[in-house]
Amino acid sequence: MAYIIAVNASLLSQTGGTCVCDLEDKFQCDSIKEFAACKEDVRRDLITATAAISGMASLAFGLTTNLPVALAPGMGLNAYFTFQVVGFNGSGNISYQTALTAVFVEGLIFIFMALTGMRQWLVKVIPATIKTATGVGIGLFLAEIGLSYSAGIGAITAGGQATPLALGGCAPEQLDPETGVCNEGQMSNPKMWLGIICGGLVTTILMAYRVKYALICGIALVSIISWPRNTAVTYFPNTDEGDSRFEFFRSIVTWHPISTTLNQLQWSFDSNASHFALALFTFLYVDIIDATATLYSMARFCGTVDPQTGDFPRSTLAYCTDAAFISVGALLGSSPVTAFIESGAGIFEGGRTGLTAVVTGLCFIISIFLAPIFASIPPWATGCALVLVGCTMVRQITGINWSYIGDLLPSFVVIIFIPFSYSVAYGLIAGLSMYAAINGSIAVIVFLSGGRLEPSQYDLKEYWTWKGGGRPPWFIRALKNRRAKRDVENDPAVMGDNHSSAGSGAGSSTKDDTLVVGQRPVSPLTMPDSSNRWGM
């Protein structure tokens, strides 16, 4: 999980953070020395913020839930936050501060949804094929970012008016300032090849041999090669920006306070209320699918899920802890925090309790003081890591129902729209709309025809119901238990049986199926579960 420190900071800093650029073309802002210096300060702050929120969240989660699951800013949501909501250098629909406010509000809504059970219900009511397709689309989205110039190796670039994408690989100064197309030198940038060979090929070989720290090894190898000055691949060129980076790198171990991104929430929406609502909806939707599904998967992996109820111990507390640190992360300037699927590596090695998450959190906290090293990791070192993370997410494409057109087409729309529109939100909206239109129309035709006009392979469609499933929320169970207890106390027949059984003496026996607790018979079906009464 350590790779998230460098990758998350690199992605989020592309928004420009709190830095201000008055140019109409935001892509030219990096040429302004003051803005570039401010942007570098934002990246350093985000390194501290990412390590801090990951450490605190993982530590708290392990202590409160006793589950071996670590939390950190989620991949995919940070890309959506950066390139769609805020935009490159602030070119998006809302500001960095307003986007953080949306994340903060999302955390509060999640706490309410977790307490009421709505979060679990929403995950179950969304079609499974759409949930799977969303993960695949986000994986392609991350791969696309890893191949780009802003946060990757620079293998692809904008294609201008002719094509949506074009082959890149040239030096940044060889890009056309208007179209973004390489004027010359395609695939000749040594930094790109360093990222492909050392960050991609070497990492893939390590993954093939199941080396646990393959991503970290690849990022570290590229970074170490990029640190010496006066080379073709150096991250510290002989410029003002390069000198500033090198001076910060030389401190190695230091405390870098969060100054530019701390508590930057902005509650004035003005004309951007609709964009704020869209961003909030997407954060909620993707986090509901990602975090909730990941928590459930990890709980099932470590064997704590009850097969009868489909729930795991302290699930409500787990969801509330996750939601609370979404809001805390927003206060530090980060995108939403979520459960990491990499927690499965710790479970695979024997982790079964919260001690695994606690140790992970302590390691993140220690890394706060190594900010100069993490700040000196170049984008071409993390680009192939993004591609490989995207590859692991795309593997779940086999879980999509390819047998029925009503499931196939909406899933395909989600998969292609997310990377091509550069937006998770638009992909989700397109896929859900397509799913509702196709399956709703077919359902009406089948109903009106009395089942005689069923489409081909209709029996292979994925089952869906709005009722969800599983056990009800904790407060519903508590109310039912109290109501059952009150009914037993007020039932004259039961009370009469109770008196007769009491008068028959301690040695008498009964053939009734009720369970006697003290002097009050209670049905086994309504007996409160004292070991997990509140579902936490």
C-alpha positions, 0 to 999 in steps of 0.5 A: 500500500505504500505506493499510494503516498506518492501516487495520490499526491502526484495525482491530486497535485495536478489540480493545482490545489489552492494555487491560483492561475489567471490564464484562460488556458490552464495547461499553460500555467505550469510555465509560470514559475510562481505557480509551479513552485506553489504546485510543488508545495501542494504536492509536498503537503499532500504527501504528508496528508496522504501518509497522515490520513492513511495512518490514522484511518488504518490505526483507528479501523484496526482498533475499533473493528478488529478487522485486518483491513487498512484504509487510504485515499482510494485509487479511481476516486482521486483520478475523478477528483483531479481530472473531472471535478477540479480539472487540471490546474483548476480547469474543471467545473468547481474549485479544489476547495468546493470539491473538498467540501463535497468529500466532507459532506459525503463522509457525513452522509455515509455515517447516516447511511451506515447507521440506518442500513441504507449503505448496505441496501444500496450496494445490494440494490445496484445491479451486480453487472453494473458494479463489476463494469464500474470497477473495470472502467475505473481500471481502464481510466487509471491505465489511461492516466498512467500513460498520459503526461500529467501523471504518467510516463507520457506514452499517449497525448491528445490527438487534436481534432483528428483523433481523440488520442495520439502516440506520445513519447516525445519530450514535453517541450516538443508538444504542440502548445495548442493541440498537445500533439508531438511535433516530433520525437515520438517514443524517443523520451528517455524518461518514458523508456525508463518508466516502461523498462524499470517501472513496468517490465521489472515490476511485472516480472516481480509480480509474476514471481509473487514478490509482495512489494513489486510495485514499490520496488519498481517505483523505487528503482525508477526514482533512484535512477532519476535522482542523480543530477546532470543526466537525461532522466534526472528529476532535478534539472539545473533550473529553479524548480529543479534546484528547489526539489533537490534542496528539499530532497537533501533533507531526507528526514524532516517534518513537513507541516500541511500548510496549503491544503489544511482545512480548505473547505468552501461552503459558497457554491454560487452557480456551481451547485449543480456540479457540486451535486453531481460530484457528491453523487458520484463520490457517494455512488463509487464509494458505496460500491468500492468501499462497501464491497471491499470491506465485505470481500476482505471480511469474507476472505478472513472468514468472519462473514456469517453465511446466514445473514451475509454480514460480518461482526461490527459491520456498522462500526466498520462502515461508520469508521470508514465514513468518518475518515472520509471527512477527516481526509477532506479536512487534510485536503485529500480525496475520499478514503476507502478500504484497500483491496491490498489488505488481502495480501496481509490476510493471505499471509495470516492476518486475521485481526485488527493488529494487521491494520494497526501495524500498517497504520503505524508504518504510514505514520512513520512515513510522514517524516520521510516526505522529502523522499516521497516528494522526489518520486517522478511521475514516470516512476508511478505511471506504470504502477497506475497501469498495473493497478488498472490491469488488476482491476480489469481482471474482474471483467469475467464477472460480467454477464455476457450471455444476455444483452440486457446485462451486456450492453449497459456494462459495456457502455460503463466500461467505455464511457469512463475512460473515453469521457475521462469521467466516472460520473458520466460512465455511471449515468450512461450505464444506469440509464441504458440498463433501466431503458433496456430492461424496463422496456423488455419487462413491460413487453414480457408482462403485457404479452403474458410471457409469450414475447420473451427475448432470446436467452431471457432466462440467462438474465441476471436476477435483480430486486429492489429489496436487496437482502441480508439482515436488517439494520441494527436499530430495526433488529433492536426494535423488533426484539423490544417489540417481541419482548413486550408482546410476550410480557403482555400476552395473557396466555403466555403469562398464564403458562408462566404462572402454571410452570412456576407453580409446578416446581423446579423439578417439573418439565415442559414439552413447549418449544420456548426457551425459559430465561428466568421465569419468562418464556421467550421464543427462540426465533425472537431471542435477542442475540446478546453477543451482537445485539447492535450489529457492531 
